[in-house]
């Protein structure tokens, strides 16, 4: 188990260095918090999409709130595991603020998703009511 954890830590550290190198190479100066915001936010949205798909297959009712709560719970575990890994390896700073910013990334991206979804639902409802009125007036 210890070797497996060390392997995961090594992979995460390499990924961290690669992302920082790519961002610096593109002319972006990113802080540790910026990196946490985007990576955790995108991981969260990826997790949310998977969870949402699976739960929709299992239920005919909307379970967006359950999917959100489940994804947020998993992200909490991942975020704190990353912070602990940073403390153990000495690569990066173990800060509670990093965990909060990472989760904020997910919440912001989730709110964007929710706004787009509500917009589409509103347009669909408006279109449906317009076509119903047009059908009645004939």
N, C-alpha and C positions, 0 to 999 in steps of 0.2 A: 504494500500500500504506500509506503514511504517513497519508493522509487517512482510509482505512478504519479504521486503528488509533485515530486521534483520534476518529472517530465512535463506535467501540465504547467508548472511555474516557469520552466524554461521556454515553453512554447508561448506563454503569455508575455514573457519578457522580450522575446524576439519579435513578436507581433507589435508590442509597444514601440520598440526601437524602429521597426520598419515603418510604422505609421508616422512616427515623429519625423523620420528621415524623408518620407514622401512629402509630408506637409511642408517641411523646411525647404525641400527641393522645389516645391511649387511656389515658394515665396510667402507662405503663410507661417506666421509665428504663433504657435498654439501653446497654451499653458496646459498643465496637467488637468485642470478643471475643464478646459475646452474639450480636451480629448475624452474625458469621462462623459461629458454632456452628450457628445455625438455618438461615441461607441456604445455606451449603455443605452442611450435613446434608441439607436438603430437595432441593437440586440433586443431591446424590449419590444419594439414594433415587430421584429421578426418572430419573436416568441408569441406575441399577441396574435399574429396572423395564423400561426400553427394551432394555437389553443382554440382560437375562434373556429377554425375549420373543423377540428376534431369535435368540439362541443356541438356545433351545428349538425353534424352527422348524427349525434346521439340524441338530439332534442329538436322538436319541431317548433319550440318557442324560442324567442330571442333571449340569448344569454350573454349579451354584451357585458353587463355588469359583472357577472361571474367570471368571464374571461379576463376582464380588466383586473379584478381582485386576484385571481390566480397568477396572472403574469406579474403583477406588482409584487406578490409574495415571492415568486421565484427570483425576481430581480433583486429583492432585498437580500436574499441569500447570496446571490452572485456578487453583488456590490460589496458586501462585507467580506466575502471570501477574497476578493481582489485587494481590499485594504489590508487584510491580514497577511496576504501573500507579500504585499509591499513591505510590511513591517518585518516579516521573517527574512526576506532576501535583501532588504536595504535598498531596493530599487524603487524609487518614488517615495512619496511621503504618505504615511498612514494618517489620514485626516477624515474626520466625520464629515466635514464640508464636501469632500470629494464624493462621498456616498450620496449626500443630499443632492448635489449638482447632477450626478449621474441619473438619479431617479427623476429629477426635474426634466431631464432630456426626454425620458419616456413619457412623462405626463404631458409635456408640451406637444410632442408628436402625436400622442393619443388624442389630445384636444383638437388638433388639426384634422385628424382622421374623423373624429366625431362631427366636427363642423361640416366637413365635406359630405359625410353620410346624411346628416340632417338636411343639408341643402338638396341633395338628390331626392330624399324622401318628400321634401316640401314641393319640389318641382313635379314629382310624380303625382302627388295629391292634387296640386293645382291643375295639372293636365287632365287628370281623371275627372275633376269637378267641371272643368270647361267642356270636355267632350260629353259629359252627361247632360249639361245644360243645353248644348247644341242639339243633342238627340231629342230632347223633350220639346224644343221650340219648333221642330219640323212638323 
